[in-house]
Structure formats: C-alpha cells, structure tokens
Amino acid sequence: MYREIYEYKADGYIEIENTSCIGGVVLYNSKKNKVVKSGEDAAYDKFVTFVQSQVTQVPGFPLIFNHTKPEGEFSFDNNKAYTITELEYLEPLSDKEGDEFVVWFKSVIDKLKEGGDFSAITDDPFGLLNELNLLRQYAVGNNIGLDLNKSSNVMVRSYKGIKQYVFTDPYG
C-alpha cells in the first residue's frame, strides 16, 4: 500500500485528514480535483463494488474513477488485502449539517423499526432517501451493517452553489 501512496504523492497528491478510512491514508490532488483512499476496510470495498455495479450514476453516491485490490480479495486467510480507490473530491459536512444528518438518519431508522417502510417516509432533507433504501437492501442481502450514526460517512458535492449530499462510507 505504501508504494502506491508514494507514487500518488510523486504525482502531486498531498495527504489530508482521514475521517473514515480504516488503516489507510487519504490523498488529494487539487489540480485533478480527485481523492485517493487507501485502506484495509472490507466494508468500504463492498460499498465501492456496490456503487460501481449501478447501471447509471446515482446522485447520492460518489464518482469512482478506479478501484483496485493489489493484494487480492478480503478474506479470513488474507491479512494483506487493501484497496486503492480514486474518486471525486467531496467536501465534509458542516457541524450543523452533520448533527442534522444524524438526527434525520435516526428518525428514518426509528420509523422503519415501528414497522414502516421507505414508501411511507416523506422527510428527506438531504435528498438521500432513495440511496439509503438501496444501501439498506444491499446490506441486508450481503450481511453487512449500515454505519451512519456518524456524519463523517456523508459528504457534499458542490457545483455552482448547489449542494448534493453523498454517501461515502456507509457500511461498517
């Protein structure tokens, strides 16, 4: 993993704060407006694989340019596995947005626990309800958990003053 990090740094990427990537490094290149995440997180690999499997780009998912597993698949007998992922640069949520997201997410989960379903939920201040439903279905089908009780797993895509909220690392 460190060889790849060195190569990206030689290409103008700089290390930035890592708020979610397990056992890894996050690099940013302002000229390319790209981020590279390296990490040892099997759940993140499942998320990226899921995003890449979508037939069309889903607005609440990041643009993934490249995703590799240089040491092979994650498994119980492979403790060397890691990923290198190139994706679009996204901005962190403000503290206020982060707090509001966590409250919203918990309210959605509470409604689902009460026996409701996604079609009955109308409160969607982040425009992520469809994506949340897709993530939940994939998680259930693949025996992984949603990890959205912290706002660092959601970021913002900004374009001409318009904000699009984006899930970046929703599985734990």
C-alpha positions in Angstrom: 0.0 0.0 0.0 2.8 2.4 0.8 4.4 2.0 -2.6 1.1 3.3 -4.2 0.8 6.1 -1.7 4.4 7.2 -2.6 3.6 7.1 -6.3 0.5 9.3 -5.9 2.5 11.7 -3.8 5.1 11.9 -6.5 2.2 12.8 -8.9 1.2 15.8 -6.8 -1.2 14.3 -4.3 -1.0 15.5 -0.7 -2.2 13.7 2.5 -5.3 15.1 4.0 -7.3 14.3 7.2 -8.6 10.7 7.3 -12.1 10.7 8.9 -13.3 7.3 7.9 -10.8 5.1 6.1 -9.7 2.2 8.3 -6.0 1.5 8.3 -5.2 3.9 5.5 -4.4 7.2 4.0 -6.4 9.8 2.1 -4.7 11.9 -0.6 -5.9 14.9 -2.5 -4.8 16.5 -5.8 -6.3 20.0 -6.3 -5.3 20.2 -10.0 -7.2 16.9 -10.7 -9.9 17.5 -8.1 -9.5 13.9 -7.1 -9.0 11.9 -3.9 -7.3 8.6 -3.4 -8.3 6.5 -0.4 -6.1 3.6 0.6 -7.3 1.3 3.3 -7.8 -2.1 4.9 -11.6 -1.9 5.1 -13.6 -4.8 3.7 -16.9 -2.9 4.2 -15.6 0.0 2.2 -14.6 -2.4 -0.6 -18.2 -3.8 -0.6 -19.6 -0.2 -0.8 -17.4 0.8 -3.8 -18.2 -2.5 -5.5 -21.9 -1.8 -5.0 -21.6 1.8 -6.3 -19.7 0.5 -9.4 -22.4 -2.1 -10.0 -25.1 0.6 -10.6 -26.2 0.8 -14.2 -26.3 4.6 -14.1 -24.6 7.1 -11.8 -26.7 7.5 -8.6 -26.6 11.2 -7.4 -26.1 10.3 -3.7 -23.1 8.0 -4.4 -19.5 9.2 -5.2 -18.0 9.1 -8.7 -15.5 6.3 -8.6 -12.7 6.5 -11.2 -10.7 3.5 -10.2 -10.8 0.8 -7.5 -8.2 -1.9 -7.1 -7.2 -4.6 -4.6 -3.5 -5.1 -5.2 -3.2 -8.0 -2.8 -6.4 -9.7 -3.7 -9.8 -10.1 -2.2 -10.6 -9.6 1.5 -10.9 -12.9 3.3 -10.2 -14.6 6.6 -7.0 -16.1 5.2 -5.7 -12.9 3.5 -4.5 -10.4 6.1 -2.7 -8.4 3.4 -5.7 -7.2 1.5 -6.2 -3.5 0.9 -7.9 -1.2 -1.6 -6.8 1.9 -3.6 -9.7 4.0 -4.7 -9.7 7.1 -6.9 -12.8 9.2 -6.5 -14.1 12.7 -6.9 -13.3 15.3 -4.3 -16.1 15.9 -1.9 -16.4 18.4 1.0 -17.1 17.5 4.6 -20.4 18.4 6.1 -20.6 21.4 8.4 -21.0 20.7 12.1 -24.7 21.8 11.8 -25.3 19.6 8.7 -23.6 16.7 10.4 -25.8 17.0 13.5 -28.9 17.3 11.3 -28.0 14.3 9.3 -27.5 12.0 12.3 -30.9 13.2 13.7 -32.6 12.5 10.3 -30.9 9.1 9.9 -32.0 8.0 13.4 -35.6 9.2 12.7 -35.7 7.1 9.5 -34.4 4.0 11.4 -37.0 4.6 14.1 -39.8 4.7 11.6 -38.6 1.5 10.0 -38.4 -0.2 13.4 -42.0 0.8 14.0 -43.0 -1.3 11.0 -43.0 1.4 8.4 -41.3 1.1 5.0 -39.4 3.6 2.8 -42.5 4.5 0.8 -44.2 5.9 3.9 -41.2 8.2 4.7 -41.6 11.7 3.3 -39.0 13.6 5.2 -35.8 13.7 3.0 -33.9 17.0 3.7 -30.7 15.5 2.3 -32.1 14.0 -0.9 -30.7 10.6 0.1 -33.7 8.5 0.9 -33.6 6.5 -2.3 -29.9 5.9 -1.9 -30.4 4.9 1.8 -33.0 2.4 0.7 -30.6 0.9 -1.9 -27.8 0.7 0.7 -30.1 -0.9 3.2 -31.3 -3.6 0.7 -27.7 -4.3 -0.3 -26.6 -4.5 3.3 -29.4 -7.0 4.2 -28.6 -9.1 1.2 -24.9 -9.2 1.9 -24.9 -9.4 5.7 -23.2 -6.1 6.4 -24.3 -3.2 8.6 -25.1 0.4 7.9 -22.7 2.7 9.8 -24.4 6.1 9.5 -24.6 7.1 13.1 -21.7 9.5 12.5 -21.8 12.2 9.8 -18.3 11.6 8.5 -19.7 8.9 6.2 -21.7 11.5 4.2 -20.1 14.4 2.3 -21.1 17.2 -0.1 -20.7 17.6 -3.8 -20.9 21.3 -4.6 -21.5 22.6 -8.1 -22.3 26.2 -8.9 -23.7 26.8 -5.4 -25.9 23.7 -5.4 -25.2 21.0 -2.8 -25.7 17.3 -3.4 -25.2 15.1 -0.3 -23.3 11.9 -1.0 -22.8 8.7 1.0 -19.1 8.0 1.1 -18.5 5.1 3.6 -21.9 3.8 4.8 -21.0 0.2 5.8 -19.4 -1.0 9.0 
